[in-house]
Amino acid sequence: MVSGAGVVPVTSSSAVASGISSSSRLYFLDWIRVLALFVVFLQHAVLGLPFLAFAWTGGAWDVPVVFLGIGLFFVVSGASSLFSLERRSSTEFIRERVSRLAIPYLVGGAILYPLAFSLNPDNKVSSFTEIWEGSRSYWSTAPTGLVPQGGFGSWLWVLASLFLIALVSLPLLNWLRSRRSDYFMQLAGRVAALRGGLLLWSMPVTLLVVAVEYLLIELEIQPTDTEEYALYIYTGWGAFPRYCGLFLLGAVLVVNRKYLTKLGRDWKIALAILAGSIFVGERSLDWLFQTKLPNALVAQAVACVGSWSLFVVVAAVGQRFWNQSSKLLSYSLGIIVAFYVLHAPVIAATTRVVLSPDNGEQFDSNDFTSDIFWNLHSFSPVATGAVVAVLSLVVLVGFIELVVRPIGPLRALLGVTKERFPGYPSRAVVAGDDPVVVGSRDGDTLGARSDGGGVDDGASGGD
């Protein structure tokens, strides 16, 4: 759903104490990318896919996982994109984004979404023509937005968003890497030196996102239906400024290695803010998802601040405990794009085969396997979802290993490495530049600017 990081040339004792040494790379960014995608997989398998009729439980985790958690992908992608530009020109960067983001999105949307559409029992399709016409109708009547959930690409909307954000943000990424940003980086360093300074970084971004939302409301160009607006603010144009802001925050964080030492200092403050964001979201979700003032403005503020706080907490934990490679990490990065693109139709197919639903609520009572799982579902819907998750994981990994990896064109399209454990253990596999893209094969330095980005030594104070 991202080129992670490189070897960090750090000599300061505070950096070494934080788990960043001159002989290590930022493995924890790779782990965040992999674990976040696995949580998305569990969300879809256990709680049900949003475009299918059968779901197991309500959206109890919608706020921490969906409303806030999706921002992790964009923060990590912003950090990784800066590393990517160290080894590529702007033209090469754009070309890579097309091959790793735009093409999988378009191909997946055109081929895999109709497949998933046909697996929805409510659609009752019996021919390819019905599948295609139904998919076309669904695409054309999807809620207003950039890549609305349920429209073209459906679960692949993250790819489209990352592609557009990479194009829009490219001038700013190049600016951050240049001397022209010295004054800005000095200011960012002074703010980061304050206790809780990393959290203060999100304030200007939040204010800008809220201002854009206010302008859109005043211009009356958003959907008025509450359900459509909920998608609009999550996957559509309403979310685009917020994801751009999170993307750029991730890039700023890795311009200077000193900023990363503040994660361990600020995580407790971030955890408190995150808890408050989740509380407000859980208590007021229906109120937040309304196209009016001040509801929409509060929703954007909660999502922006909460997402950045979640990243600070997870990154601090990762920096402390996950900053190391393993075969599991290497293998995961080698199949991550294929895992993301294929996970939804595999979950849908596994659910359909195992449970044999004949409509959105009931299961085929004449099917022995379905009867067993219907009894389990009656006892515990989450348990049923857990079984579907395990079976789907086996099918998904098996399909990647038996079908995708051996076939060169499929392997290239889905970013699967030819080796099962690429780069392990001699050197770290470097993940792609987005949460679902493998292998940037980028360089070995943390900072996009070896001079420190114009941040003076005083910026490291205040610990």
Order of alpha helices (4+ residues) and beta strands (2+ residues): alpha-alpha-alpha-alpha-alpha-alpha-alpha-alpha-alpha-alpha-alpha-alpha-alpha-alpha-alpha-alpha-alpha-alpha
